[in-house]
Amino acid sequence: MNDEVWLTLAKKINADCGKTDGFVITHGTDTLEETAYFLDLTVKCDKPVVMVGAMRPATAMSADGPFNLYNAVVTAADKQSAGRGVLVAMNDSVLDARDVTKTSTTAVQTFQSPNYGPLGSIHNGKVDYQRMPQRKHTRATPFDVSKLDALPKVGIVYSYASASDAPAKALIEDGYQGIVSAGVGNGNLYKTLFDTLATAAHQGVAVVRSSRVPTGATTEDAGDRRRQIRFCRRRHPEPAESAYSAAAGADADPGCGADSADV
């Protein structure tokens, strides 16, 4: 998966929104959550957009692909799915693109929404919805990629015990326009990264704090505003990277920080 495919998908859905009742996108599971969140920010269509994949190959016993695909079509055909943003239909659950994450390397129930739970479930060919997404998505976001042919370069830098700032310096030297920090705990940066990322932020690189911890919020640190570093609430690093790619490319605010629209 890459930026070119992301833009192609978003533009195709937007162009064909009036021609169909819904969309189903088959996708590999490794980066499904990143694509789902990017589309959730950039699709300008209220029709159902449902992403689906498989954890077992078609040749495996109890392959999950065919039934997941059936459920995705059921979800896309359900009028109640409209206006809920981009959805992921996997293992009898319907999940929202903002919170979905892959939690297991091989299990069929790998996709979960650990912070808020699923939007609904699928049983006997019918979707039973229990809640609506509350954050801005699709038409309500400021992101317009219709005139873009490429996205800015955004990378991820991880914090860990004895972390080096060499990866961050490499991204800066290579001209990356955005860096997402996958911090420890509450998005905390390892001490070696502070000065490097703060300097980059003051030089115009968009720097965002997120956390490698899978659940909970990343809250504002006392020094964030002084360092011009943003924080991205409940997004873990990979979807945060998707958000900043969409935002920087469309010259819009990614919704990170106390003064930003929360999307």
C-alpha positions as MATLAB code, in Angstrom:
seq = 'MNDEVWLTLAKKINADCGKTDGFVITHGTDTLEETAYFLDLTVKCDKPVVMVGAMRPATAMSADGPFNLYNAVVTAADKQSAGRGVLVAMNDSVLDARDVTKTSTTAVQTFQSPNYGPLGSIHNGKVDYQRMPQRKHTRATPFDVSKLDALPKVGIVYSYASASDAPAKALIEDGYQGIVSAGVGNGNLYKTLFDTLATAAHQGVAVVRSSRVPTGATTEDAGDRRRQIRFCRRRHPEPAESAYSAAAGADADPGCGADSADV';
ca = [
       0.000    0.000    0.000;
       1.215    3.508   -0.769;
       0.142    7.129   -1.102;
      -0.664    6.784   -4.808;
      -3.221    4.049   -4.118;
      -4.710    6.039   -1.230;
      -5.302    9.041   -3.487;
      -6.700    6.856   -6.273;
      -9.184    5.220   -3.901;
     -10.342    8.504   -2.364;
     -10.800   10.183   -5.747;
     -12.602    7.171   -7.255;
     -15.078    6.937   -4.376;
     -15.734   10.674   -4.508;
     -16.238   10.591   -8.281;
     -18.604    7.589   -8.188;
     -20.521    8.496   -5.043;
     -23.676    9.362   -6.977;
     -23.521    6.246   -9.154;
     -23.781    3.518   -6.516;
     -25.420    2.653   -3.208;
     -22.172    1.744   -1.467;
     -18.570    0.586   -1.794;
     -16.688   -2.526   -0.682;
     -12.876   -2.421   -0.706;
     -10.878   -5.639   -0.317;
      -7.546   -4.985    1.355;
      -4.605   -6.799    2.911;
      -4.802   -6.770    6.677;
      -1.290   -5.439    7.413;
      -2.111   -1.802    6.625;
      -5.913   -1.949    6.448;
      -6.369    0.356    9.442;
      -4.143    3.041    7.890;
      -6.057    3.031    4.606;
      -9.380    3.031    6.455;
      -8.470    6.112    8.473;
      -7.042    7.985    5.483;
     -10.272    7.390    3.563;
     -12.321    8.322    6.621;
     -10.669   11.752    6.435;
     -10.681   12.282    2.677;
     -13.813   10.627    1.243;
     -16.576   13.168    0.590;
     -19.451   10.722    0.291;
     -22.177    9.702    2.735;
     -22.697    6.311    1.062;
     -21.366    3.276    2.964;
     -17.660    2.595    2.391;
     -16.721   -0.794    3.839;
     -13.241   -2.297    4.019;
     -12.675   -6.021    4.417;
      -9.852   -8.543    4.427;
      -8.989  -12.073    5.482;
      -6.637  -13.507    8.072;
      -6.529  -16.990    6.544;
      -5.681  -17.868    2.936;
      -8.357  -19.339    0.708;
      -6.599  -22.726    0.855;
      -6.705  -22.894    4.653;
      -9.232  -24.865    6.674;
     -12.047  -22.560    7.808;
     -10.900  -19.720    5.547;
     -12.512  -16.491    6.758;
     -12.323  -14.498    3.519;
     -15.578  -15.546    1.811;
     -17.784  -14.920    4.844;
     -16.027  -11.638    5.644;
     -16.671  -10.517    2.072;
     -20.337  -11.518    2.320;
     -20.687   -9.537    5.542;
     -18.985   -6.535    3.973;
     -21.525   -6.547    1.141;
     -24.342   -6.911    3.679;
     -22.958   -3.911    5.571;
     -22.543   -1.786    2.444;
     -26.111   -2.612    1.345;
     -27.634   -1.650    4.690;
     -29.051    1.890    4.611;
     -28.152    2.286    8.294;
     -24.469    2.143    7.326;
     -24.684    5.498    5.545;
     -23.288    8.512    7.363;
     -21.113    6.471    9.733;
     -17.827    7.130    7.972;
     -15.567    4.426    6.587;
     -16.278    1.032    8.145;
     -14.340   -2.203    8.596;
     -16.343   -5.456    8.482;
     -14.363   -8.367    9.894;
     -15.248  -11.452   11.940;
     -18.940  -10.524   12.356;
     -18.114   -7.028   13.687;
     -18.516   -3.565   12.160;
     -15.761   -1.199   13.336;
     -15.187    2.504   12.731;
     -12.069    3.610   10.880;
     -10.935    6.035   13.566;
     -10.500    3.469   16.339;
      -9.932    0.172   14.553;
      -6.597   -1.546   15.070;
      -5.027   -4.917   14.426;
      -4.400   -6.643   17.744;
      -3.139  -10.119   16.807;
      -0.682  -11.366   14.224;
      -2.834  -14.323   13.114;
      -6.208  -14.502   14.906;
      -9.377  -14.017   12.855;
     -10.697  -11.641   15.539;
      -7.585   -9.466   15.190;
      -9.414   -6.223   14.305;
     -10.815   -4.505   17.373;
     -11.835   -1.030   18.545;
     -10.092   -1.126   21.931;
     -11.071    2.347   23.116;
     -14.783    2.406   22.265;
     -15.840   -1.025   21.034;
     -17.492   -1.964   17.717;
     -20.229    0.075   16.072;
     -22.292   -3.068   15.664;
     -22.355   -6.735   14.789;
     -23.522   -8.857   11.864;
     -25.728  -11.900   12.417;
     -27.666  -13.977    9.888;
     -27.096  -11.434    7.134;
     -28.287   -8.418    9.154;
     -26.358   -5.587   10.792;
     -27.223   -4.638   14.357;
     -25.808   -1.176   15.082;
     -25.315   -0.023   18.671;
     -23.672    3.380   18.304;
     -22.629    6.169   15.915;
     -19.116    7.626   15.557;
     -18.968   10.990   17.315;
     -15.819   12.438   15.713;
     -15.795   14.286   12.411;
     -15.398   12.120    9.325;
     -15.818   12.133    5.517;
     -17.828   15.232    4.465;
     -17.358   16.926    7.850;
     -13.537   17.042    7.657;
     -11.584   19.884    5.991;
      -9.421   17.539    3.923;
      -9.736   17.892    0.142;
      -7.365   15.752   -1.939;
      -9.130   16.239   -5.273;
      -6.294   18.328   -6.725;
      -3.409   16.374   -5.248;
      -1.126   14.104   -7.246;
       1.107   13.229   -4.294;
       1.148   13.406   -0.503;
       3.900   14.966    1.638;
       6.443   12.676    3.241;
       5.502   11.802    6.817;
       7.495    9.340    8.922;
       7.290    7.698   12.343;
       9.989    7.740   15.034;
       9.758    5.371   18.012;
      10.807    5.982   21.604;
      12.192    3.135   23.716;
      14.858    2.605   26.365;
      18.166    4.159   25.227;
      16.561    5.402   21.971;
      18.762    7.285   19.518;
      17.704   10.401   17.630;
      19.454    9.104   14.487;
      16.169    7.993   12.815;
      14.632   11.429   13.428;
      17.695   13.192   12.027;
      17.604   10.926    8.967;
      13.969   11.858    8.255;
      14.707   15.566    8.683;
      17.756   15.405    6.404;
      15.703   13.553    3.801;
      13.204   16.398    3.665;
      10.273   14.838    5.502;
       7.531   17.391    6.088;
       5.991   15.600    9.057;
       7.209   13.339   11.867;
       4.951   11.360   14.186;
       6.565   10.430   17.486;
       5.481    7.022   18.768;
       6.201    7.827   22.370;
       6.185    5.719   25.512;
       3.409    5.977   28.084;
       1.384    9.150   27.539;
       3.188    9.925   24.294;
       6.399   10.782   26.139;
       9.517   11.362   24.041;
      12.780    9.741   25.044;
      15.209   12.431   26.217;
      17.487   12.133   23.166;
      14.591   13.073   20.870;
      13.446   16.245   22.637;
      15.891   18.760   21.190;
      15.973   17.176   17.722;
      12.198   17.176   17.270;
      11.691   20.574   18.923;
      14.274   22.124   16.600;
      12.605   20.473   13.616;
       9.215   21.816   14.707;
      10.567   25.367   14.959;
      12.002   24.933   11.445;
       8.588   24.095   10.024;
       8.448   20.311   10.232;
       5.067   19.165   11.567;
       5.831   17.130   14.707;
       3.071   15.158   16.431;
       3.145   13.216   19.690;
       1.259    9.937   19.807;
       1.809    6.807   21.866;
       2.843    3.278   21.041;
       0.463    2.204   23.844;
      -2.643    0.791   22.102;
      -5.338    2.315   24.354;
      -5.974    5.566   26.183;
      -5.525    9.214   25.270;
      -2.351   11.146   24.528;
      -2.813   14.382   26.465;
      -1.094   17.740   26.137;
       2.288   18.111   27.813;
       3.255   21.357   29.520;
       6.059   21.929   27.014;
       4.191   21.070   23.813;
       3.189   24.626   22.886;
       6.640   26.026   23.614;
       8.229   23.339   21.450;
       5.495   23.709   18.775;
       4.783   19.986   19.072;
       1.209   18.764   18.668;
      -0.446   15.866   20.444;
      -2.923   13.458   18.846;
      -5.328   12.328   21.549;
      -6.478    8.757   20.869;
      -4.586    7.969   17.657;
      -1.739    5.511   17.705;
       1.207    6.234   15.410;
       0.187    4.674   12.089;
      -3.260    6.338   11.779;
      -1.694    9.563   13.053;
       0.702    9.335   10.112;
      -2.282    8.883    7.792;
      -3.928   11.946    9.315;
      -0.890   14.129    8.859;
      -0.378   12.946    5.292;
      -3.950   13.951    4.479;
      -3.739   17.216    6.375;
      -0.422   18.460    5.076;
      -1.291   17.462    1.537;
      -4.622   19.269    1.631;
      -3.235   22.299    3.510;
      -5.600   21.626    6.416;
      -5.354   21.145   10.169;
      -5.005   17.450   11.118;
      -7.026   17.884   14.285;
      -4.170   17.520   16.756;
      -3.716   19.836   19.701;
      -5.919   21.829   21.996;
      -6.735   24.511   19.431;
      -7.595   22.158   16.572;
     -10.801   20.628   15.291;
     -10.891   17.093   16.643;
     -11.265   14.635   13.778;
];
